[in-house]
């Protein structure tokens, strides 16, 4: 009888030790962010002459420090699923592919499944080359280097959410003395879930 009692006691101890009261965490989803130039914004006027995009046109955008927010909490994003940190990257937003502006995947990260309330990332530039001109470009001194997009989007467990951003490259710049001010006309063109 004592052996049976001892056996039942051991089984009960083992069973309760396995019940920790902690539920299994959800698996992450993927948040992908793309950036493409507005296909209707293809010319700029410099000194009274219109210049269009060609294979020599360059407008490098520096993209850095992206965050996905749930209220005031945030997750840092990385450029690809194989990377663990973001050192910033440069993209020629005027590069053409199949007769339209190239669409870049600028971020693709595993993130906790949740309903997010904001997306933020850094966007700067220093130079634009079009026609025979190489033009310095800068952000106004009073502007924050980080752009904020306040909108709700959801990432589900094992799912992919894609935020598509569109920038008007030439509408974003205006002449100021011997340089151009970069006012970053960027919109969220669509959000897709897979």
One Martini backbone bead per residue (centre of mass of N, CA, C, O) as a GRO file, in nm:
protein
  194
    1UNK     BB    1   0.058   0.063  -0.020
    2UNK     BB    2   0.300   0.253  -0.001
    3UNK     BB    3   0.390   0.219  -0.295
    4UNK     BB    4   0.134   0.334  -0.423
    5UNK     BB    5   0.142   0.608  -0.285
    6UNK     BB    6   0.425   0.687  -0.392
    7UNK     BB    7   0.353   0.670  -0.691
    8UNK     BB    8   0.120   0.879  -0.689
    9UNK     BB    9   0.288   1.112  -0.579
   10UNK     BB   10   0.495   1.127  -0.813
   11UNK     BB   11   0.293   1.178  -1.037
   12UNK     BB   12   0.176   1.439  -0.918
   13UNK     BB   13   0.440   1.599  -0.917
   14UNK     BB   14   0.504   1.577  -1.219
   15UNK     BB   15   0.241   1.704  -1.324
   16UNK     BB   16   0.268   1.984  -1.174
   17UNK     BB   17   0.548   2.058  -1.296
   18UNK     BB   18   0.429   2.084  -1.599
   19UNK     BB   19   0.249   2.314  -1.475
   20UNK     BB   20   0.322   2.661  -1.524
   21UNK     BB   21   0.107   2.880  -1.658
   22UNK     BB   22   0.241   2.893  -1.947
   23UNK     BB   23   0.199   2.990  -2.252
   24UNK     BB   24   0.243   2.959  -2.567
   25UNK     BB   25   0.392   3.122  -2.801
   26UNK     BB   26   0.370   3.289  -3.070
   27UNK     BB   27   0.437   3.303  -3.383
   28UNK     BB   28   0.574   3.470  -3.620
   29UNK     BB   29   0.581   3.721  -3.851
   30UNK     BB   30   0.583   3.921  -4.153
   31UNK     BB   31   0.749   4.230  -4.235
   32UNK     BB   32   0.702   4.418  -4.532
   33UNK     BB   33   0.893   4.676  -4.713
   34UNK     BB   34   0.827   4.903  -4.973
   35UNK     BB   35   0.993   5.095  -5.249
   36UNK     BB   36   0.859   5.344  -5.481
   37UNK     BB   37   0.825   5.525  -5.746
   38UNK     BB   38   0.630   5.737  -5.901
   39UNK     BB   39   0.526   5.676  -6.229
   40UNK     BB   40   0.439   5.998  -6.283
   41UNK     BB   41   0.739   6.091  -6.177
   42UNK     BB   42   0.972   6.185  -6.454
   43UNK     BB   43   1.017   6.505  -6.416
   44UNK     BB   44   1.243   6.796  -6.438
   45UNK     BB   45   1.306   7.140  -6.374
   46UNK     BB   46   1.600   7.307  -6.516
   47UNK     BB   47   1.642   7.607  -6.619
   48UNK     BB   48   1.371   7.561  -6.815
   49UNK     BB   49   1.432   7.246  -6.832
   50UNK     BB   50   1.345   6.925  -6.920
   51UNK     BB   51   1.396   6.618  -6.729
   52UNK     BB   52   1.449   6.282  -6.774
   53UNK     BB   53   1.461   5.955  -6.729
   54UNK     BB   54   1.756   5.751  -6.727
   55UNK     BB   55   2.033   5.539  -6.703
   56UNK     BB   56   2.196   5.794  -6.546
   57UNK     BB   57   2.005   5.821  -6.323
   58UNK     BB   58   2.031   5.963  -5.980
   59UNK     BB   59   1.867   5.878  -5.647
   60UNK     BB   60   1.981   5.853  -5.339
   61UNK     BB   61   1.854   5.661  -5.070
   62UNK     BB   62   1.852   5.670  -4.720
   63UNK     BB   63   1.789   5.381  -4.522
   64UNK     BB   64   1.663   5.376  -4.173
   65UNK     BB   65   1.540   5.295  -3.871
   66UNK     BB   66   1.307   5.077  -3.829
   67UNK     BB   67   0.959   5.078  -3.696
   68UNK     BB   68   0.718   4.888  -3.509
   69UNK     BB   69   0.409   4.982  -3.361
   70UNK     BB   70   0.262   4.942  -3.023
   71UNK     BB   71   0.208   5.220  -2.959
   72UNK     BB   72   0.502   5.256  -2.757
   73UNK     BB   73   0.588   4.999  -2.874
   74UNK     BB   74   0.878   4.831  -3.032
   75UNK     BB   75   1.019   4.714  -3.349
   76UNK     BB   76   1.288   4.629  -3.510
   77UNK     BB   77   1.406   4.643  -3.835
   78UNK     BB   78   1.515   4.452  -4.119
   79UNK     BB   79   1.614   4.396  -4.449
   80UNK     BB   80   1.634   4.080  -4.366
   81UNK     BB   81   1.598   3.752  -4.249
   82UNK     BB   82   1.930   3.721  -4.222
   83UNK     BB   83   1.930   3.963  -4.037
   84UNK     BB   84   2.002   4.154  -3.711
   85UNK     BB   85   2.071   4.439  -3.847
   86UNK     BB   86   2.074   4.802  -3.915
   87UNK     BB   87   2.294   5.008  -4.126
   88UNK     BB   88   2.186   5.084  -4.378
   89UNK     BB   89   2.066   5.199  -4.705
   90UNK     BB   90   2.094   5.223  -5.065
   91UNK     BB   91   1.873   5.377  -5.319
   92UNK     BB   92   1.782   5.397  -5.657
   93UNK     BB   93   1.482   5.550  -5.734
   94UNK     BB   94   1.550   5.574  -6.068
   95UNK     BB   95   1.541   5.291  -6.127
   96UNK     BB   96   1.489   5.071  -6.394
   97UNK     BB   97   1.212   4.824  -6.467
   98UNK     BB   98   1.028   4.754  -6.717
   99UNK     BB   99   0.953   5.072  -6.766
  100UNK     BB  100   0.992   5.112  -6.451
  101UNK     BB  101   1.014   5.151  -6.139
  102UNK     BB  102   1.177   5.018  -5.893
  103UNK     BB  103   1.112   4.766  -5.651
  104UNK     BB  104   1.183   4.778  -5.307
  105UNK     BB  105   1.307   4.585  -5.043
  106UNK     BB  106   1.378   4.737  -4.728
  107UNK     BB  107   1.196   4.531  -4.548
  108UNK     BB  108   1.239   4.205  -4.357
  109UNK     BB  109   1.058   4.081  -4.072
  110UNK     BB  110   1.033   3.947  -3.774
  111UNK     BB  111   0.720   3.954  -3.588
  112UNK     BB  112   0.488   4.003  -3.378
  113UNK     BB  113   0.173   3.926  -3.338
  114UNK     BB  114  -0.034   4.212  -3.438
  115UNK     BB  115  -0.161   4.536  -3.379
  116UNK     BB  116  -0.060   4.810  -3.547
  117UNK     BB  117  -0.002   5.191  -3.534
  118UNK     BB  118   0.302   5.217  -3.654
  119UNK     BB  119   0.543   5.366  -3.884
  120UNK     BB  120   0.914   5.389  -3.900
  121UNK     BB  121   1.163   5.589  -4.087
  122UNK     BB  122   1.460   5.661  -4.245
  123UNK     BB  123   1.513   5.957  -4.477
  124UNK     BB  124   1.770   6.034  -4.712
  125UNK     BB  125   1.980   6.280  -4.893
  126UNK     BB  126   2.258   6.422  -5.118
  127UNK     BB  127   2.193   6.319  -5.430
  128UNK     BB  128   2.139   6.427  -5.776
  129UNK     BB  129   2.122   6.277  -6.112
  130UNK     BB  130   2.053   6.476  -6.412
  131UNK     BB  131   2.177   6.472  -6.680
  132UNK     BB  132   2.433   6.722  -6.634
  133UNK     BB  133   2.341   6.702  -6.328
  134UNK     BB  134   2.477   6.758  -5.995
  135UNK     BB  135   2.277   6.759  -5.699
  136UNK     BB  136   2.226   6.885  -5.407
  137UNK     BB  137   2.064   6.725  -5.123
  138UNK     BB  138   1.829   6.834  -4.858
  139UNK     BB  139   1.710   6.852  -4.549
  140UNK     BB  140   1.546   7.028  -4.353
  141UNK     BB  141   1.653   7.128  -4.044
  142UNK     BB  142   1.356   7.099  -3.894
  143UNK     BB  143   1.355   6.807  -3.977
  144UNK     BB  144   1.301   6.489  -3.937
  145UNK     BB  145   1.455   6.190  -4.033
  146UNK     BB  146   1.188   6.068  -3.942
  147UNK     BB  147   0.913   5.883  -4.052
  148UNK     BB  148   0.557   5.896  -4.001
  149UNK     BB  149   0.297   5.628  -3.983
  150UNK     BB  150  -0.044   5.653  -3.902
  151UNK     BB  151  -0.156   5.316  -3.880
  152UNK     BB  152  -0.333   5.021  -3.927
  153UNK     BB  153  -0.184   4.691  -3.878
  154UNK     BB  154  -0.152   4.337  -3.946
  155UNK     BB  155   0.009   4.056  -3.784
  156UNK     BB  156   0.033   3.717  -3.837
  157UNK     BB  157   0.072   3.406  -3.780
  158UNK     BB  158   0.271   3.309  -4.050
  159UNK     BB  159   0.244   3.580  -4.182
  160UNK     BB  160   0.217   3.845  -4.438
  161UNK     BB  161   0.304   4.191  -4.436
  162UNK     BB  162   0.260   4.460  -4.682
  163UNK     BB  163   0.425   4.768  -4.721
  164UNK     BB  164   0.354   5.025  -4.957
  165UNK     BB  165   0.573   5.263  -5.081
  166UNK     BB  166   0.556   5.609  -5.210
  167UNK     BB  167   0.761   5.822  -5.415
  168UNK     BB  168   0.810   6.159  -5.517
  169UNK     BB  169   1.100   6.258  -5.636
  170UNK     BB  170   1.045   6.551  -5.774
  171UNK     BB  171   0.820   6.658  -5.574
  172UNK     BB  172   1.036   6.650  -5.323
  173UNK     BB  173   1.179   6.884  -5.480
  174UNK     BB  174   1.340   7.210  -5.423
  175UNK     BB  175   1.464   7.501  -5.494
  176UNK     BB  176   1.773   7.628  -5.316
  177UNK     BB  177   1.966   7.791  -5.474
  178UNK     BB  178   2.228   7.542  -5.521
  179UNK     BB  179   1.993   7.356  -5.423
  180UNK     BB  180   1.793   7.093  -5.277
  181UNK     BB  181   1.494   7.027  -5.125
  182UNK     BB  182   1.393   6.747  -4.918
  183UNK     BB  183   1.038   6.664  -4.854
  184UNK     BB  184   0.923   6.379  -4.865
  185UNK     BB  185   0.692   6.232  -5.071
  186UNK     BB  186   0.524   5.998  -4.874
  187UNK     BB  187   0.329   5.695  -4.916
  188UNK     BB  188   0.071   5.471  -4.857
  189UNK     BB  189  -0.046   5.264  -5.113
  190UNK     BB  190  -0.035   4.975  -4.951
  191UNK     BB  191  -0.188   4.679  -4.788
  192UNK     BB  192  -0.077   4.340  -4.752
  193UNK     BB  193  -0.203   4.000  -4.710
  194UNK     BB  194  -0.071   3.640  -4.679
   0.00000   0.00000   0.00000
